Amino acid sequence: MTKENFKEWLQQSVADQENRIGKEELRQALRALGINNSSTSWKASRALKHCDLNRDGFIKNEEEIDALIEYAGRRWGFMVQ
């Protein structure tokens, strides 16, 4: 999957009505990626902690989305080119 495809998927699949990605949206993303176990809430919290660069509780700008893509590759084994 390309970086642009991943960004489009995030916006269409998990972003809320204000185009923000919070903890619940990250949990949904993990489930959509096939990670559906008791650790999804913890994994979503950790991703938000690492990728929410301005600490407002949401991933919503280009820099934060890029950080999430990098984090997903490192921690979730999701390959984005």
mmCIF file of the N, C-alpha and C atoms, coordinates in Angstrom:
data_MODEL
# 
_entry.id   MODEL 
# 
loop_
_atom_site.group_PDB 
_atom_site.id 
_atom_site.type_symbol 
_atom_site.label_atom_id 
_atom_site.label_alt_id 
_atom_site.label_comp_id 
_atom_site.label_asym_id 
_atom_site.label_entity_id 
_atom_site.label_seq_id 
_atom_site.pdbx_PDB_ins_code 
_atom_site.Cartn_x 
_atom_site.Cartn_y 
_atom_site.Cartn_z 
_atom_site.occupancy 
_atom_site.B_iso_or_equiv 
_atom_site.pdbx_formal_charge 
_atom_site.auth_seq_id 
_atom_site.auth_comp_id 
_atom_site.auth_asym_id 
_atom_site.auth_atom_id 
_atom_site.pdbx_PDB_model_num 
ATOM 1   N N  . MET A 1 1  ? 0.854   -1.169 0.000  1.00 0.00 ? 1  MET A N  1 
ATOM 2   C CA . MET A 1 1  ? 0.000   0.000  0.000  1.00 0.00 ? 1  MET A CA 1 
ATOM 3   C C  . MET A 1 1  ? 0.901   1.233  0.000  1.00 0.00 ? 1  MET A C  1 
ATOM 4   N N  . THR A 1 2  ? 0.529   2.209  -0.796 1.00 0.00 ? 2  THR A N  1 
ATOM 5   C CA . THR A 1 2  ? 1.314   3.435  -0.821 1.00 0.00 ? 2  THR A CA 1 
ATOM 6   C C  . THR A 1 2  ? 0.912   4.331  0.346  1.00 0.00 ? 2  THR A C  1 
ATOM 7   N N  . LYS A 1 3  ? 1.771   5.299  0.611  1.00 0.00 ? 3  LYS A N  1 
ATOM 8   C CA . LYS A 1 3  ? 1.501   6.251  1.685  1.00 0.00 ? 3  LYS A CA 1 
ATOM 9   C C  . LYS A 1 3  ? 0.208   7.017  1.417  1.00 0.00 ? 3  LYS A C  1 
ATOM 10  N N  . GLU A 1 4  ? -0.004  7.415  0.171  1.00 0.00 ? 4  GLU A N  1 
ATOM 11  C CA . GLU A 1 4  ? -1.219  8.153  -0.188 1.00 0.00 ? 4  GLU A CA 1 
ATOM 12  C C  . GLU A 1 4  ? -2.466  7.271  -0.030 1.00 0.00 ? 4  GLU A C  1 
ATOM 13  N N  . ASN A 1 5  ? -2.375  6.000  -0.419 1.00 0.00 ? 5  ASN A N  1 
ATOM 14  C CA . ASN A 1 5  ? -3.502  5.079  -0.234 1.00 0.00 ? 5  ASN A CA 1 
ATOM 15  C C  . ASN A 1 5  ? -3.844  4.926  1.246  1.00 0.00 ? 5  ASN A C  1 
ATOM 16  N N  . PHE A 1 6  ? -2.809  4.817  2.075  1.00 0.00 ? 6  PHE A N  1 
ATOM 17  C CA . PHE A 1 6  ? -3.037  4.674  3.510  1.00 0.00 ? 6  PHE A CA 1 
ATOM 18  C C  . PHE A 1 6  ? -3.714  5.916  4.077  1.00 0.00 ? 6  PHE A C  1 
ATOM 19  N N  . LYS A 1 7  ? -3.253  7.094  3.652  1.00 0.00 ? 7  LYS A N  1 
ATOM 20  C CA . LYS A 1 7  ? -3.859  8.340  4.122  1.00 0.00 ? 7  LYS A CA 1 
ATOM 21  C C  . LYS A 1 7  ? -5.327  8.421  3.701  1.00 0.00 ? 7  LYS A C  1 
ATOM 22  N N  . GLU A 1 8  ? -5.611  8.070  2.459  1.00 0.00 ? 8  GLU A N  1 
ATOM 23  C CA . GLU A 1 8  ? -7.002  8.070  1.986  1.00 0.00 ? 8  GLU A CA 1 
ATOM 24  C C  . GLU A 1 8  ? -7.843  7.093  2.797  1.00 0.00 ? 8  GLU A C  1 
ATOM 25  N N  . TRP A 1 9  ? -7.291  5.899  3.049  1.00 0.00 ? 9  TRP A N  1 
ATOM 26  C CA . TRP A 1 9  ? -8.020  4.898  3.816  1.00 0.00 ? 9  TRP A CA 1 
ATOM 27  C C  . TRP A 1 9  ? -8.316  5.413  5.227  1.00 0.00 ? 9  TRP A C  1 
ATOM 28  N N  . LEU A 1 10 ? -7.333  6.042  5.847  1.00 0.00 ? 10 LEU A N  1 
ATOM 29  C CA . LEU A 1 10 ? -7.543  6.605  7.182  1.00 0.00 ? 10 LEU A CA 1 
ATOM 30  C C  . LEU A 1 10 ? -8.677  7.624  7.168  1.00 0.00 ? 10 LEU A C  1 
ATOM 31  N N  . GLN A 1 11 ? -8.627  8.544  6.213  1.00 0.00 ? 11 GLN A N  1 
ATOM 32  C CA . GLN A 1 11 ? -9.639  9.596  6.158  1.00 0.00 ? 11 GLN A CA 1 
ATOM 33  C C  . GLN A 1 11 ? -11.028 9.035  5.877  1.00 0.00 ? 11 GLN A C  1 
ATOM 34  N N  . GLN A 1 12 ? -11.129 8.071  4.999  1.00 0.00 ? 12 GLN A N  1 
ATOM 35  C CA . GLN A 1 12 ? -12.434 7.522  4.638  1.00 0.00 ? 12 GLN A CA 1 
ATOM 36  C C  . GLN A 1 12 ? -12.960 6.520  5.648  1.00 0.00 ? 12 GLN A C  1 
ATOM 37  N N  . SER A 1 13 ? -12.061 5.765  6.251  1.00 0.00 ? 13 SER A N  1 
ATOM 38  C CA . SER A 1 13 ? -12.498 4.657  7.095  1.00 0.00 ? 13 SER A CA 1 
ATOM 39  C C  . SER A 1 13 ? -12.612 4.984  8.569  1.00 0.00 ? 13 SER A C  1 
ATOM 40  N N  . VAL A 1 14 ? -11.665 5.749  9.091  1.00 0.00 ? 14 VAL A N  1 
ATOM 41  C CA . VAL A 1 14 ? -11.634 5.890  10.542 1.00 0.00 ? 14 VAL A CA 1 
ATOM 42  C C  . VAL A 1 14 ? -11.697 7.313  11.061 1.00 0.00 ? 14 VAL A C  1 
ATOM 43  N N  . ALA A 1 15 ? -11.473 8.303  10.234 1.00 0.00 ? 15 ALA A N  1 
ATOM 44  C CA . ALA A 1 15 ? -11.515 9.685  10.731 1.00 0.00 ? 15 ALA A CA 1 
ATOM 45  C C  . ALA A 1 15 ? -12.950 10.048 11.108 1.00 0.00 ? 15 ALA A C  1 
ATOM 46  N N  . ASP A 1 16 ? -13.094 10.853 12.150 1.00 0.00 ? 16 ASP A N  1 
ATOM 47  C CA . ASP A 1 16 ? -14.425 11.280 12.561 1.00 0.00 ? 16 ASP A CA 1 
ATOM 48  C C  . ASP A 1 16 ? -14.937 12.373 11.623 1.00 0.00 ? 16 ASP A C  1 
ATOM 49  N N  . GLN A 1 17 ? -16.080 12.945 11.932 1.00 0.00 ? 17 GLN A N  1 
ATOM 50  C CA . GLN A 1 17 ? -16.699 13.928 11.047 1.00 0.00 ? 17 GLN A CA 1 
ATOM 51  C C  . GLN A 1 17 ? -15.861 15.194 10.899 1.00 0.00 ? 17 GLN A C  1 
ATOM 52  N N  . GLU A 1 18 ? -14.961 15.431 11.811 1.00 0.00 ? 18 GLU A N  1 
ATOM 53  C CA . GLU A 1 18 ? -14.093 16.605 11.750 1.00 0.00 ? 18 GLU A CA 1 
ATOM 54  C C  . GLU A 1 18 ? -12.710 16.257 11.193 1.00 0.00 ? 18 GLU A C  1 
ATOM 55  N N  . ASN A 1 19 ? -12.590 15.070 10.563 1.00 0.00 ? 19 ASN A N  1 
ATOM 56  C CA . ASN A 1 19 ? -11.318 14.589 10.002 1.00 0.00 ? 19 ASN A CA 1 
ATOM 57  C C  . ASN A 1 19 ? -10.220 14.462 11.040 1.00 0.00 ? 19 ASN A C  1 
ATOM 58  N N  . ARG A 1 20 ? -10.609 14.015 12.231 1.00 0.00 ? 20 ARG A N  1 
ATOM 59  C CA . ARG A 1 20 ? -9.642  13.782 13.297 1.00 0.00 ? 20 ARG A CA 1 
ATOM 60  C C  . ARG A 1 20 ? -9.618  12.291 13.603 1.00 0.00 ? 20 ARG A C  1 
ATOM 61  N N  . ILE A 1 21 ? -8.494  11.827 14.085 1.00 0.00 ? 21 ILE A N  1 
ATOM 62  C CA . ILE A 1 21 ? -8.358  10.428 14.470 1.00 0.00 ? 21 ILE A CA 1 
ATOM 63  C C  . ILE A 1 21 ? -7.991  10.404 15.951 1.00 0.00 ? 21 ILE A C  1 
ATOM 64  N N  . GLY A 1 22 ? -8.904  9.917  16.752 1.00 0.00 ? 22 GLY A N  1 
ATOM 65  C CA . GLY A 1 22 ? -8.679  9.811  18.187 1.00 0.00 ? 22 GLY A CA 1 
ATOM 66  C C  . GLY A 1 22 ? -8.462  8.362  18.585 1.00 0.00 ? 22 GLY A C  1 
ATOM 67  N N  . LYS A 1 23 ? -8.504  8.103  19.873 1.00 0.00 ? 23 LYS A N  1 
ATOM 68  C CA . LYS A 1 23 ? -8.252  6.751  20.369 1.00 0.00 ? 23 LYS A CA 1 
ATOM 69  C C  . LYS A 1 23 ? -9.267  5.745  19.819 1.00 0.00 ? 23 LYS A C  1 
ATOM 70  N N  . GLU A 1 24 ? -10.532 6.096  19.813 1.00 0.00 ? 24 GLU A N  1 
ATOM 71  C CA . GLU A 1 24 ? -11.551 5.157  19.322 1.00 0.00 ? 24 GLU A CA 1 
ATOM 72  C C  . GLU A 1 24 ? -11.367 4.874  17.835 1.00 0.00 ? 24 GLU A C  1 
ATOM 73  N N  . GLU A 1 25 ? -11.024 5.897  17.067 1.00 0.00 ? 25 GLU A N  1 
ATOM 74  C CA . GLU A 1 25 ? -10.798 5.699  15.642 1.00 0.00 ? 25 GLU A CA 1 
ATOM 75  C C  . GLU A 1 25 ? -9.570  4.823  15.392 1.00 0.00 ? 25 GLU A C  1 
ATOM 76  N N  . LEU A 1 26 ? -8.544  4.984  16.228 1.00 0.00 ? 26 LEU A N  1 
ATOM 77  C CA . LEU A 1 26 ? -7.367  4.115  16.102 1.00 0.00 ? 26 LEU A CA 1 
ATOM 78  C C  . LEU A 1 26 ? -7.714  2.670  16.447 1.00 0.00 ? 26 LEU A C  1 
ATOM 79  N N  . ARG A 1 27 ? -8.571  2.471  17.429 1.00 0.00 ? 27 ARG A N  1 
ATOM 80  C CA . ARG A 1 27 ? -9.028  1.107  17.751 1.00 0.00 ? 27 ARG A CA 1 
ATOM 81  C C  . ARG A 1 27 ? -9.746  0.496  16.557 1.00 0.00 ? 27 ARG A C  1 
ATOM 82  N N  . GLN A 1 28 ? -10.578 1.284  15.898 1.00 0.00 ? 28 GLN A N  1 
ATOM 83  C CA . GLN A 1 28 ? -11.281 0.808  14.710 1.00 0.00 ? 28 GLN A CA 1 
ATOM 84  C C  . GLN A 1 28 ? -10.293 0.471  13.593 1.00 0.00 ? 28 GLN A C  1 
ATOM 85  N N  . ALA A 1 29 ? -9.253  1.290  13.451 1.00 0.00 ? 29 ALA A N  1 
ATOM 86  C CA . ALA A 1 29 ? -8.238  1.041  12.425 1.00 0.00 ? 29 ALA A CA 1 
ATOM 87  C C  . ALA A 1 29 ? -7.526  -0.278 12.689 1.00 0.00 ? 29 ALA A C  1 
ATOM 88  N N  . LEU A 1 30 ? -7.162  -0.511 13.945 1.00 0.00 ? 30 LEU A N  1 
ATOM 89  C CA . LEU A 1 30 ? -6.508  -1.772 14.295 1.00 0.00 ? 30 LEU A CA 1 
ATOM 90  C C  . LEU A 1 30 ? -7.404  -2.963 13.981 1.00 0.00 ? 30 LEU A C  1 
ATOM 91  N N  . ARG A 1 31 ? -8.655  -2.852 14.310 1.00 0.00 ? 31 ARG A N  1 
ATOM 92  C CA . ARG A 1 31 ? -9.586  -3.941 14.010 1.00 0.00 ? 31 ARG A CA 1 
ATOM 93  C C  . ARG A 1 31 ? -9.716  -4.161 12.507 1.00 0.00 ? 31 ARG A C  1 
ATOM 94  N N  . ALA A 1 32 ? -9.761  -3.072 11.748 1.00 0.00 ? 32 ALA A N  1 
ATOM 95  C CA . ALA A 1 32 ? -9.864  -3.181 10.293 1.00 0.00 ? 32 ALA A CA 1 
ATOM 96  C C  . ALA A 1 32 ? -8.617  -3.833 9.694  1.00 0.00 ? 32 ALA A C  1 
ATOM 97  N N  . LEU A 1 33 ? -7.475  -3.667 10.373 1.00 0.00 ? 33 LEU A N  1 
ATOM 98  C CA . LEU A 1 33 ? -6.232  -4.282 9.921  1.00 0.00 ? 33 LEU A CA 1 
ATOM 99  C C  . LEU A 1 33 ? -6.107  -5.730 10.382 1.00 0.00 ? 33 LEU A C  1 
ATOM 100 N N  . GLY A 1 34 ? -7.116  -6.227 11.088 1.00 0.00 ? 34 GLY A N  1 
ATOM 101 C CA . GLY A 1 34 ? -7.109  -7.608 11.534 1.00 0.00 ? 34 GLY A CA 1 
ATOM 102 C C  . GLY A 1 34 ? -6.529  -7.809 12.917 1.00 0.00 ? 34 GLY A C  1 
ATOM 103 N N  . ILE A 1 35 ? -6.225  -6.737 13.607 1.00 0.00 ? 35 ILE A N  1 
ATOM 104 C CA . ILE A 1 35 ? -5.720  -6.829 14.975 1.00 0.00 ? 35 ILE A CA 1 
ATOM 105 C C  . ILE A 1 35 ? -6.919  -6.635 15.894 1.00 0.00 ? 35 ILE A C  1 
ATOM 106 N N  . ASN A 1 36 ? -7.496  -7.725 16.310 1.00 0.00 ? 36 ASN A N  1 
ATOM 107 C CA . ASN A 1 36 ? -8.752  -7.662 17.063 1.00 0.00 ? 36 ASN A CA 1 
ATOM 108 C C  . ASN A 1 36 ? -8.631  -8.518 18.316 1.00 0.00 ? 36 ASN A C  1 
ATOM 109 N N  . ASN A 1 37 ? -7.948  -7.958 19.295 1.00 0.00 ? 37 ASN A N  1 
ATOM 110 C CA . ASN A 1 37 ? -7.801  -8.681 20.555 1.00 0.00 ? 37 ASN A CA 1 
ATOM 111 C C  . ASN A 1 37 ? -7.880  -7.700 21.716 1.00 0.00 ? 37 ASN A C  1 
ATOM 112 N N  . SER A 1 38 ? -7.612  -8.172 22.887 1.00 0.00 ? 38 SER A N  1 
ATOM 113 C CA . SER A 1 38 ? -7.771  -7.340 24.079 1.00 0.00 ? 38 SER A CA 1 
ATOM 114 C C  . SER A 1 38 ? -6.763  -6.198 24.162 1.00 0.00 ? 38 SER A C  1 
ATOM 115 N N  . SER A 1 39 ? -5.741  -6.217 23.335 1.00 0.00 ? 39 SER A N  1 
ATOM 116 C CA . SER A 1 39 ? -4.721  -5.173 23.419 1.00 0.00 ? 39 SER A CA 1 
ATOM 117 C C  . SER A 1 39 ? -4.965  -4.005 22.462 1.00 0.00 ? 39 SER A C  1 
ATOM 118 N N  . THR A 1 40 ? -6.065  -3.994 21.716 1.00 0.00 ? 40 THR A N  1 
ATOM 119 C CA . THR A 1 40 ? -6.286  -2.917 20.755 1.00 0.00 ? 40 THR A CA 1 
ATOM 120 C C  . THR A 1 40 ? -6.413  -1.561 21.437 1.00 0.00 ? 40 THR A C  1 
ATOM 121 N N  . SER A 1 41 ? -7.040  -1.502 22.597 1.00 0.00 ? 41 SER A N  1 
ATOM 122 C CA . SER A 1 41 ? -7.177  -0.236 23.307 1.00 0.00 ? 41 SER A CA 1 
ATOM 123 C C  . SER A 1 41 ? -5.805  0.279  23.744 1.00 0.00 ? 41 SER A C  1 
ATOM 124 N N  . TRP A 1 42 ? -4.971  -0.607 24.267 1.00 0.00 ? 42 TRP A N  1 
ATOM 125 C CA . TRP A 1 42 ? -3.631  -0.230 24.685 1.00 0.00 ? 42 TRP A CA 1 
ATOM 126 C C  . TRP A 1 42 ? -2.802  0.226  23.488 1.00 0.00 ? 42 TRP A C  1 
ATOM 127 N N  . LYS A 1 43 ? -2.868  -0.520 22.392 1.00 0.00 ? 43 LYS A N  1 
ATOM 128 C CA . LYS A 1 43 ? -2.109  -0.163 21.195 1.00 0.00 ? 43 LYS A CA 1 
ATOM 129 C C  . LYS A 1 43 ? -2.557  1.183  20.642 1.00 0.00 ? 43 LYS A C  1 
ATOM 130 N N  . ALA A 1 44 ? -3.852  1.442  20.662 1.00 0.00 ? 44 ALA A N  1 
ATOM 131 C CA . ALA A 1 44 ? -4.365  2.737  20.193 1.00 0.00 ? 44 ALA A CA 1 
ATOM 132 C C  . ALA A 1 44 ? -3.860  3.865  21.086 1.00 0.00 ? 44 ALA A C  1 
ATOM 133 N N  . SER A 1 45 ? -3.860  3.645  22.388 1.00 0.00 ? 45 SER A N  1 
ATOM 134 C CA . SER A 1 45 ? -3.355  4.660  23.325 1.00 0.00 ? 45 SER A CA 1 
ATOM 135 C C  . SER A 1 45 ? -1.886  4.960  23.086 1.00 0.00 ? 45 SER A C  1 
ATOM 136 N N  . ARG A 1 46 ? -1.098  3.922  22.888 1.00 0.00 ? 46 ARG A N  1 
ATOM 137 C CA . ARG A 1 46 ? 0.340   4.096  22.644 1.00 0.00 ? 46 ARG A CA 1 
ATOM 138 C C  . ARG A 1 46 ? 0.588   4.839  21.328 1.00 0.00 ? 46 ARG A C  1 
ATOM 139 N N  . ALA A 1 47 ? -0.155  4.477  20.301 1.00 0.00 ? 47 ALA A N  1 
ATOM 140 C CA . ALA A 1 47 ? 0.008   5.156  19.008 1.00 0.00 ? 47 ALA A CA 1 
ATOM 141 C C  . ALA A 1 47 ? -0.343  6.631  19.144 1.00 0.00 ? 47 ALA A C  1 
ATOM 142 N N  . LEU A 1 48 ? -1.421  6.917  19.834 1.00 0.00 ? 48 LEU A N  1 
ATOM 143 C CA . LEU A 1 48 ? -1.827  8.310  20.020 1.00 0.00 ? 48 LEU A CA 1 
ATOM 144 C C  . LEU A 1 48 ? -0.762  9.079  20.804 1.00 0.00 ? 48 LEU A C  1 
ATOM 145 N N  . LYS A 1 49 ? -0.208  8.449  21.821 1.00 0.00 ? 49 LYS A N  1 
ATOM 146 C CA . LYS A 1 49 ? 0.834   9.103  22.618 1.00 0.00 ? 49 LYS A CA 1 
ATOM 147 C C  . LYS A 1 49 ? 2.044   9.453  21.753 1.00 0.00 ? 49 LYS A C  1 
ATOM 148 N N  . HIS A 1 50 ? 2.412   8.568  20.849 1.00 0.00 ? 50 HIS A N  1 
ATOM 149 C CA . HIS A 1 50 ? 3.596   8.790  20.020 1.00 0.00 ? 50 HIS A CA 1 
ATOM 150 C C  . HIS A 1 50 ? 3.336   9.704  18.823 1.00 0.00 ? 50 HIS A C  1 
ATOM 151 N N  . CYS A 1 51 ? 2.126   9.734  18.319 1.00 0.00 ? 51 CYS A N  1 
ATOM 152 C CA . CYS A 1 51 ? 1.852   10.427 17.049 1.00 0.00 ? 51 CYS A CA 1 
ATOM 153 C C  . CYS A 1 51 ? 1.091   11.737 17.203 1.00 0.00 ? 51 CYS A C  1 
ATOM 154 N N  . ASP A 1 52 ? 0.483   11.965 18.339 1.00 0.00 ? 52 ASP A N  1 
ATOM 155 C CA . ASP A 1 52 ? -0.231  13.223 18.583 1.00 0.00 ? 52 ASP A CA 1 
ATOM 156 C C  . ASP A 1 52 ? 0.789   14.267 19.014 1.00 0.00 ? 52 ASP A C  1 
ATOM 157 N N  . LEU A 1 53 ? 1.406   14.882 18.039 1.00 0.00 ? 53 LEU A N  1 
ATOM 158 C CA . LEU A 1 53 ? 2.547   15.749 18.301 1.00 0.00 ? 53 LEU A CA 1 
ATOM 159 C C  . LEU A 1 53 ? 2.198   17.022 19.057 1.00 0.00 ? 53 LEU A C  1 
ATOM 160 N N  . ASN A 1 54 ? 0.977   17.537 18.889 1.00 0.00 ? 54 ASN A N  1 
ATOM 161 C CA . ASN A 1 54 ? 0.590   18.766 19.602 1.00 0.00 ? 54 ASN A CA 1 
ATOM 162 C C  . ASN A 1 54 ? -0.220  18.470 20.869 1.00 0.00 ? 54 ASN A C  1 
ATOM 163 N N  . ARG A 1 55 ? -0.382  17.186 21.189 1.00 0.00 ? 55 ARG A N  1 
ATOM 164 C CA . ARG A 1 55 ? -1.027  16.737 22.431 1.00 0.00 ? 55 ARG A CA 1 
ATOM 165 C C  . ARG A 1 55 ? -2.459  17.252 22.618 1.00 0.00 ? 55 ARG A C  1 
ATOM 166 N N  . ASP A 1 56 ? -3.220  17.317 21.519 1.00 0.00 ? 56 ASP A N  1 
ATOM 167 C CA . ASP A 1 56 ? -4.616  17.737 21.632 1.00 0.00 ? 56 ASP A CA 1 
ATOM 168 C C  . ASP A 1 56 ? -5.587  16.551 21.683 1.00 0.00 ? 56 ASP A C  1 
ATOM 169 N N  . GLY A 1 57 ? -5.046  15.331 21.682 1.00 0.00 ? 57 GLY A N  1 
ATOM 170 C CA . GLY A 1 57 ? -5.879  14.140 21.780 1.00 0.00 ? 57 GLY A CA 1 
ATOM 171 C C  . GLY A 1 57 ? -6.297  13.562 20.441 1.00 0.00 ? 57 GLY A C  1 
ATOM 172 N N  . PHE A 1 58 ? -5.805  14.147 19.341 1.00 0.00 ? 58 PHE A N  1 
ATOM 173 C CA . PHE A 1 58 ? -6.196  13.685 18.015 1.00 0.00 ? 58 PHE A CA 1 
ATOM 174 C C  . PHE A 1 58 ? -5.017  13.736 17.048 1.00 0.00 ? 58 PHE A C  1 
ATOM 175 N N  . ILE A 1 59 ? -5.067  12.871 16.072 1.00 0.00 ? 59 ILE A N  1 
ATOM 176 C CA . ILE A 1 59 ? -4.145  12.917 14.941 1.00 0.00 ? 59 ILE A CA 1 
ATOM 177 C C  . ILE A 1 59 ? -4.935  13.548 13.814 1.00 0.00 ? 59 ILE A C  1 
ATOM 178 N N  . LYS A 1 60 ? -4.474  14.708 13.335 1.00 0.00 ? 60 LYS A N  1 
ATOM 179 C CA . LYS A 1 60 ? -5.295  15.383 12.337 1.00 0.00 ? 60 LYS A CA 1 
ATOM 180 C C  . LYS A 1 60 ? -4.532  16.168 11.290 1.00 0.00 ? 60 LYS A C  1 
ATOM 181 N N  . ASN A 1 61 ? -3.246  16.399 11.467 1.00 0.00 ? 61 ASN A N  1 
ATOM 182 C CA . ASN A 1 61 ? -2.529  17.131 10.426 1.00 0.00 ? 61 ASN A CA 1 
ATOM 183 C C  . ASN A 1 61 ? -1.542  16.200 9.726  1.00 0.00 ? 61 ASN A C  1 
ATOM 184 N N  . GLU A 1 62 ? -0.979  16.688 8.657  1.00 0.00 ? 62 GLU A N  1 
ATOM 185 C CA . GLU A 1 62 ? -0.091  15.882 7.814  1.00 0.00 ? 62 GLU A CA 1 
ATOM 186 C C  . GLU A 1 62 ? 1.090   15.310 8.583  1.00 0.00 ? 62 GLU A C  1 
ATOM 187 N N  . GLU A 1 63 ? 1.702   16.099 9.418  1.00 0.00 ? 63 GLU A N  1 
ATOM 188 C CA . GLU A 1 63 ? 2.856   15.644 10.193 1.00 0.00 ? 63 GLU A CA 1 
ATOM 189 C C  . GLU A 1 63 ? 2.479   14.507 11.150 1.00 0.00 ? 63 GLU A C  1 
ATOM 190 N N  . GLU A 1 64 ? 1.330   14.619 11.785 1.00 0.00 ? 64 GLU A N  1 
ATOM 191 C CA . GLU A 1 64 ? 0.881   13.571 12.714 1.00 0.00 ? 64 GLU A CA 1 
ATOM 192 C C  . GLU A 1 64 ? 0.487   12.307 11.960 1.00 0.00 ? 64 GLU A C  1 
ATOM 193 N N  . ILE A 1 65 ? -0.130  12.458 10.798 1.00 0.00 ? 65 ILE A N  1 
ATOM 194 C CA . ILE A 1 65 ? -0.493  11.281 9.995  1.00 0.00 ? 65 ILE A CA 1 
ATOM 195 C C  . ILE A 1 65 ? 0.767   10.573 9.517  1.00 0.00 ? 65 ILE A C  1 
ATOM 196 N N  . ASP A 1 66 ? 1.775   11.332 9.099  1.00 0.00 ? 66 ASP A N  1 
ATOM 197 C CA . ASP A 1 66 ? 3.053   10.727 8.717  1.00 0.00 ? 66 ASP A CA 1 
ATOM 198 C C  . ASP A 1 66 ? 3.677   9.978  9.899  1.00 0.00 ? 66 ASP A C  1 
ATOM 199 N N  . ALA A 1 67 ? 3.591   10.560 11.086 1.00 0.00 ? 67 ALA A N  1 
ATOM 200 C CA . ALA A 1 67 ? 4.104   9.889  12.285 1.00 0.00 ? 67 ALA A CA 1 
ATOM 201 C C  . ALA A 1 67 ? 3.339   8.592  12.542 1.00 0.00 ? 67 ALA A C  1 
ATOM 202 N N  . LEU A 1 68 ? 2.024   8.607  12.325 1.00 0.00 ? 68 LEU A N  1 
ATOM 203 C CA . LEU A 1 68 ? 1.219   7.393  12.503 1.00 0.00 ? 68 LEU A CA 1 
ATOM 204 C C  . LEU A 1 68 ? 1.611   6.325  11.492 1.00 0.00 ? 68 LEU A C  1 
ATOM 205 N N  . ILE A 1 69 ? 1.855   6.715  10.252 1.00 0.00 ? 69 ILE A N  1 
ATOM 206 C CA . ILE A 1 69 ? 2.270   5.748  9.231  1.00 0.00 ? 69 ILE A CA 1 
ATOM 207 C C  . ILE A 1 69 ? 3.589   5.096  9.630  1.00 0.00 ? 69 ILE A C  1 
ATOM 208 N N  . GLU A 1 70 ? 4.526   5.896  10.078 1.00 0.00 ? 70 GLU A N  1 
ATOM 209 C CA . GLU A 1 70 ? 5.814   5.353  10.523 1.00 0.00 ? 70 GLU A CA 1 
ATOM 210 C C  . GLU A 1 70 ? 5.624   4.429  11.731 1.00 0.00 ? 70 GLU A C  1 
ATOM 211 N N  . TYR A 1 71 ? 4.810   4.863  12.672 1.00 0.00 ? 71 TYR A N  1 
ATOM 212 C CA . TYR A 1 71 ? 4.551   4.067  13.872 1.00 0.00 ? 71 TYR A CA 1 
ATOM 213 C C  . TYR A 1 71 ? 3.876   2.736  13.511 1.00 0.00 ? 71 TYR A C  1 
ATOM 214 N N  . ALA A 1 72 ? 2.902   2.790  12.605 1.00 0.00 ? 72 ALA A N  1 
ATOM 215 C CA . ALA A 1 72 ? 2.192   1.569  12.185 1.00 0.00 ? 72 ALA A CA 1 
ATOM 216 C C  . ALA A 1 72 ? 3.158   0.567  11.564 1.00 0.00 ? 72 ALA A C  1 
ATOM 217 N N  . GLY A 1 73 ? 4.118   1.055  10.817 1.00 0.00 ? 73 GLY A N  1 
ATOM 218 C CA . GLY A 1 73 ? 5.107   0.162  10.228 1.00 0.00 ? 73 GLY A CA 1 
ATOM 219 C C  . GLY A 1 73 ? 6.018   -0.468 11.271 1.00 0.00 ? 73 GLY A C  1 
ATOM 220 N N  . ARG A 1 74 ? 6.451   0.338  12.225 1.00 0.00 ? 74 ARG A N  1 
ATOM 221 C CA . ARG A 1 74 ? 7.364   -0.158 13.259 1.00 0.00 ? 74 ARG A CA 1 
ATOM 222 C C  . ARG A 1 74 ? 6.674   -1.070 14.259 1.00 0.00 ? 74 ARG A C  1 
ATOM 223 N N  . ARG A 1 75 ? 5.498   -0.680 14.722 1.00 0.00 ? 75 ARG A N  1 
ATOM 224 C CA . ARG A 1 75 ? 4.864   -1.377 15.839 1.00 0.00 ? 75 ARG A CA 1 
ATOM 225 C C  . ARG A 1 75 ? 3.795   -2.387 15.449 1.00 0.00 ? 75 ARG A C  1 
ATOM 226 N N  . TRP A 1 76 ? 3.121   -2.131 14.334 1.00 0.00 ? 76 TRP A N  1 
ATOM 227 C CA . TRP A 1 76 ? 2.025   -3.015 13.937 1.00 0.00 ? 76 TRP A CA 1 
ATOM 228 C C  . TRP A 1 76 ? 2.396   -3.914 12.766 1.00 0.00 ? 76 TRP A C  1 
ATOM 229 N N  . GLY A 1 77 ? 3.594   -3.722 12.203 1.00 0.00 ? 77 GLY A N  1 
ATOM 230 C CA . GLY A 1 77 ? 4.029   -4.525 11.078 1.00 0.00 ? 77 GLY A CA 1 
ATOM 231 C C  . GLY A 1 77 ? 3.293   -4.224 9.784  1.00 0.00 ? 77 GLY A C  1 
ATOM 232 N N  . PHE A 1 78 ? 2.762   -3.030 9.680  1.00 0.00 ? 78 PHE A N  1 
ATOM 233 C CA . PHE A 1 78 ? 1.987   -2.628 8.509  1.00 0.00 ? 78 PHE A CA 1 
ATOM 234 C C  . PHE A 1 78 ? 2.932   -1.950 7.522  1.00 0.00 ? 78 PHE A C  1 
ATOM 235 N N  . MET A 1 79 ? 3.026   -2.488 6.330  1.00 0.00 ? 79 MET A N  1 
ATOM 236 C CA . MET A 1 79 ? 3.962   -1.981 5.336  1.00 0.00 ? 79 MET A CA 1 
ATOM 237 C C  . MET A 1 79 ? 3.328   -0.898 4.481  1.00 0.00 ? 79 MET A C  1 
ATOM 238 N N  . VAL A 1 80 ? 3.890   0.296  4.549  1.00 0.00 ? 80 VAL A N  1 
ATOM 239 C CA . VAL A 1 80 ? 3.454   1.419  3.733  1.00 0.00 ? 80 VAL A CA 1 
ATOM 240 C C  . VAL A 1 80 ? 4.686   1.924  3.000  1.00 0.00 ? 80 VAL A C  1 
ATOM 241 N N  . GLN A 1 81 ? 4.567   2.054  1.685  1.00 0.00 ? 81 GLN A N  1 
ATOM 242 C CA . GLN A 1 81 ? 5.716   2.492  0.878  1.00 0.00 ? 81 GLN A CA 1 
ATOM 243 C C  . GLN A 1 81 ? 5.602   3.949  0.541  1.00 0.00 ? 81 GLN A C  1 
# 
